[in-house]
Amino acid sequence: MNFYDIFMYPLERIHLHPMRKKLIPNAIDRVLEIGAGTGVNFKYYEAEKIESIVVLDKEENKEAKKNRLNNMELLVGDATDLPFEDNSFDTVVETLLLCSVDKEDEVLREIYRVLKPNGLFIHIDHGLPENNVSKKVFNTIAPLWHSITRSCRINKEYKSLFKKAGFVTIEEVKRGGGVLYGGISRKC
């Protein structure tokens, strides 16, 4: 187990595991997973529903390679410029990626572009809590947290970004007072 997985273990056990267990098995046919990291999602896919999985990450990841599935192709690339034709995938999955990109609107535009009509976008992200007092705390510590992690932004709001990108939410899952937000959206 690597440092990231050890660090994330409590959050994974309490909140992320139930979200992944509920959402990831909805992936069907041709799947693209963006930013798979160590491959923690891989065990949640239901093989009988999947034709193939393409995993795109910003750099080669030995943990993901070690955990890969049989029908999986691992690629290195940029989420703001996906190297696939329009309407290529039935499902796109991203978990805990949008907090670490500067241009999340471009990433969402690319996801929308490569999804087939009526395709599924399965996502889990973290951001601002629902409680106003907690929001103020998150907004206050966000710059410090970003400088410590060098990428993670804890004060993003995703729901409006998904809608702006053209997705229609068909299922929502929230945990931790809304800090963790996940769901299934559809390209219409």
ChimeraX attribute file (.defattr): number of C-alpha atoms within 10 A of each C-alpha:
attribute: neighborCount
match mode: 1-to-1
recipient: residues
	/A:1	7
	/A:2	8
	/A:3	8
	/A:4	10
	/A:5	14
	/A:6	10
	/A:7	10
	/A:8	11
	/A:9	14
	/A:10	11
	/A:11	12
	/A:12	16
	/A:13	10
	/A:14	12
	/A:15	15
	/A:16	23
	/A:17	16
	/A:18	13
	/A:19	21
	/A:20	23
	/A:21	14
	/A:22	14
	/A:23	22
	/A:24	23
	/A:25	18
	/A:26	17
	/A:27	26
	/A:28	22
	/A:29	15
	/A:30	19
	/A:31	24
	/A:32	26
	/A:33	23
	/A:34	25
	/A:35	23
	/A:36	23
	/A:37	23
	/A:38	19
	/A:39	19
	/A:40	17
	/A:41	20
	/A:42	20
	/A:43	15
	/A:44	16
	/A:45	19
	/A:46	13
	/A:47	18
	/A:48	8
	/A:49	13
	/A:50	19
	/A:51	13
	/A:52	18
	/A:53	26
	/A:54	17
	/A:55	23
	/A:56	22
	/A:57	20
	/A:58	14
	/A:59	12
	/A:60	14
	/A:61	16
	/A:62	12
	/A:63	15
	/A:64	19
	/A:65	15
	/A:66	10
	/A:67	14
	/A:68	19
	/A:69	16
	/A:70	9
	/A:71	11
	/A:72	17
	/A:73	14
	/A:74	17
	/A:75	16
	/A:76	15
	/A:77	17
	/A:78	15
	/A:79	23
	/A:80	17
	/A:81	12
	/A:82	16
	/A:83	14
	/A:84	12
	/A:85	10
	/A:86	14
	/A:87	15
	/A:88	17
	/A:89	26
	/A:90	22
	/A:91	28
	/A:92	28
	/A:93	23
	/A:94	20
	/A:95	22
	/A:96	20
	/A:97	21
	/A:98	24
	/A:99	21
	/A:100	16
	/A:101	15
	/A:102	13
	/A:103	12
	/A:104	19
	/A:105	17
	/A:106	15
	/A:107	21
	/A:108	20
	/A:109	19
	/A:110	19
	/A:111	27
	/A:112	25
	/A:113	19
	/A:114	21
	/A:115	26
	/A:116	20
	/A:117	15
	/A:118	15
	/A:119	24
	/A:120	28
	/A:121	30
	/A:122	24
	/A:123	24
	/A:124	24
	/A:125	21
	/A:126	25
	/A:127	21
	/A:128	23
	/A:129	24
	/A:130	12
	/A:131	11
	/A:132	10
	/A:133	9
	/A:134	14
	/A:135	16
	/A:136	14
	/A:137	13
	/A:138	20
	/A:139	15
	/A:140	12
	/A:141	13
	/A:142	17
	/A:143	14
	/A:144	12
	/A:145	15
	/A:146	16
	/A:147	11
	/A:148	10
	/A:149	10
	/A:150	10
	/A:151	13
	/A:152	22
	/A:153	24
	/A:154	22
	/A:155	22
	/A:156	20
	/A:157	16
	/A:158	20
	/A:159	14
	/A:160	9
	/A:161	15
	/A:162	20
	/A:163	12
	/A:164	13
	/A:165	18
	/A:166	15
	/A:167	23
	/A:168	17
	/A:169	17
	/A:170	11
	/A:171	12
	/A:172	15
	/A:173	16
	/A:174	17
	/A:175	16
	/A:176	14
	/A:177	12
	/A:178	15
	/A:179	22
	/A:180	19
	/A:181	24
	/A:182	27
	/A:183	22
	/A:184	23
	/A:185	23
	/A:186	21
	/A:187	20
	/A:188	13
